Amino acid sequence: MASPRRIAKLESFLKREIGEVLLHKLNDPRIGFVSITKVELTRDCSHLKVFVSVLGDDAARNKIMHALNGSTKFIAKEACKHLQLHAMPTISFSKDRSIEKGIEICKIIDRLTEERNSRDSQEDEQNEEDQE
């Protein structure tokens, strides 16, 4: 079992290396713009979960996720070339929906702000009418 500090260092290294593999070594036309947002390595270093943000509609995202998960052995081999581990971790990719959720929250805030401004305008107009 690796220490939490060692796990954090390995996660940082693997995040950077996998990003390089996706950008420069993986020549799969199905994989468009992918951003690695987070990685989680198990304490025994046997499994690495890679969270990615993918642009596009649901069909495009699913296609990209399928391509990424189909390329895990190649990605692991390339990413771990400069790393001394007893065994390569098994990699799995997961969609990170935090950006989408952030956009949804911003839209809700915008809608609520518009509703509040509209309500305030109506109240101001009503108060002006009452004063006349």
Buried (B, 14 or more C-beta within 10 A) or exposed (E): EBEEEEBEEBBEBBBEBBBEBBEEEBEEEEBBEBEBBBBEBBEEBEEBBBBBBBEEEEEEBEBBBEBBBEBBEBBBEBBBEEEEEEEBBEBEBBBBBEEEEEEEEEEEEEEEEEEEEEEEEEEEEEEEEEEE
